[in-house]
Amino acid sequence: MPAIKSINHVAVVVDDMEKSLAFWRDALGIELHELRNVPAEKSQVAFLPLAGAEVELVMPTTDDSGIAKYLAKRGPGMHHICLEVDDIEGMMSQLREKSIRLINEEPRISDDGKKYAFIHPESTGGVLVELYQISA
Amino acid sequence: MPAIKSINHVAVVVDDMEKSLAFWRDALGIELHELRNVPAEKSQVAFLPLAGAEVELVMPTTDDSGIAKYLAKRGPGMHHICLEVDDIEGMMSQLREKSIRLINEEPRISDDGKKYAFIHPESTGGVLVELYQISA
């Protein structure tokens, strides 16, 4: 049976990275591990790891991506929760059997080789949920 | 210096607990640790612990609480992120010095003795952030 292991990260969509870092890094004191442009996602992402799950701040760098449209429609705030799973294909099959709507029919592969897929908020009670398999 | 230790939980506001459990517990397979009425919050809360941070599903049980109004206005979805801190009073002082707006001026105490306080979304980039001190 595929199993959810942990929350990997919580992603926050932001419209002003410096202003957001003034809160998460400077006021709360969480260390900024990396601020990276992710062209594949048309975003700039700030990674703020904690013990266990990390906070990610995601700022769209174009206005035509899914996250840019989300920001335009709903404003800044929480965007998705990412769950680490040990067997992403197995979990996706299990979800399909339960009639859960997936956004990606097959896992996508990130630049660093992680498999990921999103579950549609329609099937989760309004939460965009990402599944993430880190090790094979 | 007060320090953020980890994400303690992510809270999801739901309008139909059984339907939400059909996703989080039955489809994803996360174990339901406890389903509890929390009269002080006028809510029913499902606790779904994972390694590290847990998922909490919160369903208002009246229509006059803050979370009931949130649900009526914005619909079901992510509600807040809770960060564990080692020194909540110290952190609240630090935030005040940085002109971060707090919802609670003093920590509140839960039934089981934990200190908690909320930071206003206005100062966080649209995210309701809870601070939680578990041990003294």
Chai-1 contact restraints between the chains, C-beta under 6 A:
chainA,res_idxA,chainB,res_idxB,connection_type,confidence,min_distance_angstrom,max_distance_angstrom,comment,restraint_id
A,I4,B,L28,contact,1.0,0.0,6.0,A-B,restraint_1
A,I4,B,I30,contact,1.0,0.0,6.0,A-B,restraint_2
A,S6,B,L50,contact,1.0,0.0,6.0,A-B,restraint_3
A,S6,B,A51,contact,1.0,0.0,6.0,A-B,restraint_4
A,S6,B,G52,contact,1.0,0.0,6.0,A-B,restraint_5
A,I7,B,L50,contact,1.0,0.0,6.0,A-B,restraint_6
A,I7,B,A53,contact,1.0,0.0,6.0,A-B,restraint_7
A,V10,B,V10,contact,1.0,0.0,6.0,A-B,restraint_8
A,V10,B,I81,contact,1.0,0.0,6.0,A-B,restraint_9
A,V12,B,V127,contact,1.0,0.0,6.0,A-B,restraint_10
A,V14,B,G125,contact,1.0,0.0,6.0,A-B,restraint_11
A,S20,B,G125,contact,1.0,0.0,6.0,A-B,restraint_12
A,F23,B,T124,contact,1.0,0.0,6.0,A-B,restraint_13
A,A27,B,L95,contact,1.0,0.0,6.0,A-B,restraint_14
A,A27,B,K98,contact,1.0,0.0,6.0,A-B,restraint_15
A,A27,B,I100,contact,1.0,0.0,6.0,A-B,restraint_16
A,L28,B,I4,contact,1.0,0.0,6.0,A-B,restraint_17
A,I30,B,I4,contact,1.0,0.0,6.0,A-B,restraint_18
A,L50,B,S6,contact,1.0,0.0,6.0,A-B,restraint_19
A,L50,B,I7,contact,1.0,0.0,6.0,A-B,restraint_20
A,A51,B,S6,contact,1.0,0.0,6.0,A-B,restraint_21
A,G52,B,S6,contact,1.0,0.0,6.0,A-B,restraint_22
A,G52,B,G52,contact,1.0,0.0,6.0,A-B,restraint_23
A,G52,B,A53,contact,1.0,0.0,6.0,A-B,restraint_24
A,A53,B,I7,contact,1.0,0.0,6.0,A-B,restraint_25
A,A53,B,G52,contact,1.0,0.0,6.0,A-B,restraint_26
A,A53,B,A53,contact,1.0,0.0,6.0,A-B,restraint_27
A,G75,B,G126,contact,1.0,0.0,6.0,A-B,restraint_28
A,P76,B,G125,contact,1.0,0.0,6.0,A-B,restraint_29
A,P76,B,G126,contact,1.0,0.0,6.0,A-B,restraint_30
A,G77,B,G126,contact,1.0,0.0,6.0,A-B,restraint_31
A,G77,B,V127,contact,1.0,0.0,6.0,A-B,restraint_32
A,M78,B,M78,contact,1.0,0.0,6.0,A-B,restraint_33
A,M78,B,V127,contact,1.0,0.0,6.0,A-B,restraint_34
A,I81,B,V10,contact,1.0,0.0,6.0,A-B,restraint_35
A,L95,B,A27,contact,1.0,0.0,6.0,A-B,restraint_36
A,K98,B,A27,contact,1.0,0.0,6.0,A-B,restraint_37
A,I100,B,A27,contact,1.0,0.0,6.0,A-B,restraint_38
A,T124,B,F23,contact,1.0,0.0,6.0,A-B,restraint_39
A,G125,B,V14,contact,1.0,0.0,6.0,A-B,restraint_40
A,G125,B,S20,contact,1.0,0.0,6.0,A-B,restraint_41
A,G125,B,P76,contact,1.0,0.0,6.0,A-B,restraint_42
A,G126,B,G75,contact,1.0,0.0,6.0,A-B,restraint_43
A,G126,B,P76,contact,1.0,0.0,6.0,A-B,restraint_44
A,G126,B,G77,contact,1.0,0.0,6.0,A-B,restraint_45
A,V127,B,V12,contact,1.0,0.0,6.0,A-B,restraint_46
A,V127,B,G77,contact,1.0,0.0,6.0,A-B,restraint_47
A,V127,B,M78,contact,1.0,0.0,6.0,A-B,restraint_48
